[in-house]
Amino acid sequence: MEIDLFDGCWTRWDRANDHRKAMTDVWNEYLGDHPFDFNLAHRGAGEFVLEVVQDRPAPATFAVLLGEWLYNLRGSLDYLMWATVARLHGTVPPPDEGKLQYPIYESQRDWDRNAYRLKQLAPHHREMLRIMQPFNSSPDANYLGWLNHLARVDRHRRLNTATAYIAVAEPVLEIPDAPGRQVSFQWGQRVLRGGRADLARIVVDPWDGTLEPEEVRANPRVGIDPEIEAWSESEFWRKIPFGERLTLIQVFVSSEIAAYEYDSTGRSRKSDMLKATFRAECDARRGRLPPLKLPVAEAVWSEPVVGRRSTRERFEGRDFPTDSAKSS
């Protein structure tokens, strides 16, 4: 029987993709109940603040689905190391399988301290992994760093806190005109924390008593995306719409799987993601792969028993399955 060592990586990736789509459905259903309200609050002396208020928290299902998305992507990367070492050495299970994991480290020191986990990989594999580490790039922008951080929170602490991000804001104000009256505008918060955000500050000057607060009105014209509170602290990722972030990280993980799969076997279901020069390098160094040795379990025989006489009906299976076999 032929075994596809990398199939588990893709199966986990596909499952993550299902969770990504399910998150979209959960969020759209949540928005359908209109959980956000808007208020132009007069705070005195012509200062108004456009407030966004969240009436109901984001459903916990959204955070659960995010955790499962993270788990499957992180798992697919760990599976990738297992499959790569197994194919390299031609044995299932691979040597030192208990130490194998896809490395994600924020410092050279941590990388060096855990180098023993990667000793069964080829030198070029270790170099490929080292290049991708958060400590070799901007930690805030690194795909692996955030995937690992959010997955660790979900796995060991709690659900990642889901909130909302004001992705589109094009407010229009209605203010009676008057000679010498000026209006200034300032942006404020885009991420809702504790169920609220002060989106914009408007100052009407002069505020001389000729205008009532209720005469100043606003149409907020906003679009609201899901957000993860911890992730919103990233200056790099905060600028990217949430759904696009998930897609980018999935593309990154799929390209990692494709790279090691092609390097190990000469084929991949997503080999078109790889540059021709990279594929050529893999083909040149791969050489002849060792035959894959699968584990063989020796049969453990029971004590012998003497056979009993039976009937033609039992031999022909007329009484099978029996009631006891059905119930089991």
C-alpha positions in Angstrom: 0.0 0.0 0.0 1.4 3.4 -1.0 1.3 6.0 1.8 1.1 9.8 1.3 3.1 11.2 4.2 2.0 14.8 3.5 -1.7 14.1 3.2 -2.3 14.9 6.9 -0.8 18.3 6.4 -3.2 19.1 3.6 -6.1 17.6 5.5 -5.4 19.9 8.4 -5.1 22.8 6.1 -8.4 22.0 4.4 -10.1 21.8 7.8 -8.7 25.2 8.7 -10.1 26.6 5.5 -13.5 25.2 6.5 -13.2 27.0 9.9 -12.3 30.3 8.1 -15.5 30.1 6.0 -17.5 29.2 9.1 -16.2 32.3 10.9 -17.5 34.5 8.1 -21.0 32.9 8.4 -21.0 33.4 12.2 -20.0 37.0 11.9 -22.5 37.8 9.1 -25.3 36.2 11.2 -24.2 38.3 14.2 -24.3 41.5 12.1 -27.8 40.6 10.9 -29.1 41.3 14.3 -27.7 44.9 14.2 -25.6 44.7 17.4 -24.0 48.1 17.0 -25.5 51.5 17.8 -24.2 55.0 17.0 -24.5 58.2 19.0 -23.3 61.7 18.4 -22.8 62.9 22.0 -22.4 66.6 22.9 -19.8 66.9 25.5 -20.2 70.6 26.0 -18.9 73.8 24.4 -19.5 72.6 20.8 -17.5 69.4 21.2 -19.2 66.3 19.8 -18.0 62.7 19.8 -19.3 60.0 17.4 -19.6 57.0 19.7 -19.9 53.4 18.5 -21.5 51.1 21.1 -21.7 47.3 21.0 -25.0 46.1 22.4 -24.1 42.4 22.5 -20.7 40.7 22.6 -19.5 38.8 19.6 -20.6 35.1 19.8 -18.2 32.8 21.6 -18.5 30.5 18.6 -16.5 32.9 16.6 -13.6 32.7 19.0 -13.9 28.9 19.2 -13.7 28.6 15.4 -10.7 30.9 15.4 -9.0 28.6 17.9 -9.8 25.5 15.7 -8.4 27.4 12.7 -5.2 28.1 14.6 -5.0 24.6 15.9 -5.3 23.1 12.4 -2.7 25.4 10.8 -0.3 24.9 13.7 -0.8 21.2 13.5 -0.3 21.1 9.7 3.2 22.7 10.2 4.1 20.1 12.9 2.9 17.3 10.7 5.1 18.8 7.9 8.3 18.2 10.0 7.2 14.7 10.8 6.5 13.9 7.1 9.7 15.6 5.9 12.0 13.6 8.3 10.1 10.3 7.5 10.6 10.8 3.8 14.2 11.9 4.2 15.1 8.8 6.2 12.7 6.4 4.5 11.1 5.2 7.8 7.7 5.5 9.4 7.7 6.6 12.2 10.7 8.9 11.6 13.7 8.9 14.0 13.3 11.1 17.1 9.6 11.7 16.2 8.9 12.7 19.8 11.2 15.8 19.5 9.9 17.0 16.1 8.0 20.2 15.8 7.8 23.1 13.4 10.1 25.7 15.1 8.8 29.2 15.8 11.2 31.3 17.9 11.5 35.0 18.7 15.2 34.9 19.6 18.4 33.3 18.3 18.9 31.9 21.8 15.7 30.0 21.7 16.5 28.7 18.2 20.0 27.5 19.4 18.5 25.9 22.5 16.1 23.8 20.5 18.3 23.0 17.6 18.4 19.3 18.8 14.7 19.0 17.7 15.8 19.5 14.1 18.9 17.4 13.9 17.2 14.7 11.8 16.4 17.3 9.0 18.8 18.0 6.2 21.0 21.1 6.5 19.1 22.9 3.8 15.8 22.2 5.7 17.2 23.8 8.8 18.3 26.8 6.9 14.9 27.2 5.2 13.3 27.1 8.7 15.8 29.5 10.2 15.1 32.1 7.5 11.4 32.1 8.4 11.8 32.7 12.1 10.3 35.8 13.8 13.8 36.8 15.1 15.0 37.1 11.4 12.3 39.6 10.4 10.0 42.2 11.9 8.4 40.3 14.8 5.2 42.3 14.5 4.8 41.5 10.8 5.9 37.9 10.9 3.2 35.4 9.9 4.6 32.6 12.1 5.0 34.8 15.2 1.3 35.8 15.3 0.1 32.3 14.4 2.1 30.8 17.2 1.2 33.6 19.8 -2.6 33.4 19.2 -2.6 29.6 19.1 -0.7 29.4 22.4 -3.2 31.7 24.1 -6.1 29.6 22.8 -4.5 26.3 23.6 -3.2 27.1 27.1 -5.1 30.1 28.6 -8.5 31.1 27.2 -10.4 31.9 24.1 -8.9 34.9 22.2 -11.1 37.9 22.9 -13.2 38.7 19.8 -14.2 42.3 19.3 -14.9 44.6 16.3 -12.9 46.9 14.1 -14.4 49.9 12.3 -12.9 49.1 8.9 -14.8 51.7 6.9 -15.8 55.1 8.2 -17.2 57.8 6.0 -19.4 59.9 8.3 -21.4 62.8 7.0 -22.4 65.7 9.3 -25.4 68.0 9.1 -24.6 71.4 10.7 -26.5 74.5 10.0 -24.3 77.0 8.3 -23.7 80.5 9.7 -21.2 83.3 9.0 -17.8 82.6 10.7 -18.8 79.1 11.9 -16.1 76.4 11.5 -16.0 72.7 12.0 -12.9 70.7 12.9 -12.7 66.9 12.7 -10.4 64.3 14.4 -10.3 60.5 14.1 -10.2 58.5 17.3 -10.6 54.8 18.1 -11.2 52.1 15.5 -11.1 49.1 17.7 -14.0 48.6 20.2 -12.8 47.8 23.7 -15.2 47.0 26.4 -18.0 47.3 23.9 -17.4 50.9 22.8 -15.2 53.2 20.7 -15.0 57.0 20.3 -14.7 57.0 16.5 -14.4 60.7 15.8 -14.3 64.1 17.5 -16.1 67.1 16.0 -15.7 70.7 17.3 -18.1 73.5 16.2 -16.6 76.9 16.7 -17.8 79.3 17.8 -20.3 77.7 20.1 -22.2 80.9 21.0 -25.7 79.7 21.9 -27.2 80.2 18.5 -27.1 76.5 17.8 -28.8 73.7 19.8 -27.0 70.3 20.2 -29.8 68.4 18.5 -29.3 70.5 15.4 -25.9 68.8 14.8 -26.5 65.4 13.3 -24.4 62.6 11.8 -24.8 59.7 9.5 -22.0 57.4 10.6 -21.7 55.4 7.3 -19.4 52.7 8.8 -18.5 49.1 8.0 -17.5 46.8 10.9 -15.2 43.8 10.7 -14.4 41.2 13.3 -11.2 41.7 15.2 -9.2 39.9 17.9 -8.3 42.2 20.7 -4.6 41.1 21.0 -4.1 41.1 17.3 -5.5 44.6 17.0 -2.4 45.8 18.9 -0.2 45.0 15.8 0.5 48.1 13.8 1.2 45.9 10.7 -1.8 43.5 10.9 -4.3 46.1 12.1 -4.2 47.7 8.6 -5.2 44.5 6.9 -8.9 43.4 7.0 -9.5 40.5 9.2 -10.7 38.1 6.5 -7.7 39.0 4.3 -5.3 38.3 7.3 -6.7 34.7 7.6 -6.3 34.2 3.8 -2.7 35.5 3.8 -1.7 33.2 6.6 -3.3 30.2 5.0 -1.5 31.0 1.7 1.7 31.2 3.7 1.2 27.8 5.4 0.2 26.1 2.1 3.4 27.4 0.5 5.4 26.0 3.3 3.7 22.6 2.9 4.3 22.7 -0.8 7.9 23.6 -0.5 8.9 20.7 1.8 6.6 18.3 0.0 8.1 19.1 -3.3 11.6 19.0 -1.9 11.0 15.6 -0.4 9.0 13.9 -3.2 9.3 15.9 -6.4 5.6 16.7 -6.5 2.9 18.7 -4.6 -0.7 19.5 -5.0 0.3 23.2 -4.9 3.6 23.0 -6.7 2.5 25.9 -8.9 3.1 28.2 -5.8 6.8 27.5 -6.0 9.3 29.3 -8.2 10.8 27.3 -11.0 14.3 28.0 -9.7 13.3 26.5 -6.3 11.9 23.4 -7.9 15.1 23.0 -10.0 17.2 23.3 -6.8 15.1 20.6 -5.1 15.3 18.3 -8.2 19.1 18.7 -8.4 19.8 17.8 -4.7 17.1 15.2 -4.1 18.8 12.3 -5.6 17.4 8.8 -5.2 15.0 8.6 -2.3 15.3 5.6 0.0 12.4 3.1 -0.1 9.8 3.9 2.6 9.8 1.3 5.3 6.5 1.0 7.1 6.1 -0.5 10.5 5.3 -4.2 10.5 3.5 -5.6 13.5 4.1 -9.3 14.2 1.0 -11.3 15.0 0.6 -12.4 18.5 -1.1 -15.8 18.5 -3.5 -17.0 21.1 -3.3 -20.4 22.8 -4.6 -23.1 20.4 -8.1 -24.4 20.8 -9.6 -27.5 19.3 -12.2 -26.9 16.6 -15.9 -27.9 17.0 -18.3 -29.5 14.6 -20.5 -27.0 12.8 -23.3 -27.1 10.1 -23.7 -26.4 6.4 -26.0 -23.5 7.3 -23.3 -21.9 9.5 -20.6 -22.4 6.8 -22.8 -20.8 4.2 -23.5 -17.9 6.6 -27.3 -18.3 6.7 -27.4 -17.4 10.4 -24.9 -14.5 10.1 -25.0 -11.9 11.5 -26.4 -13.3 14.7 -28.4 -11.2 17.1 -25.3 -10.8 19.3 -23.2 -9.6 16.4 -25.9 -7.1 15.4 -26.0 -5.6 18.9 -22.2 -5.3 19.1 
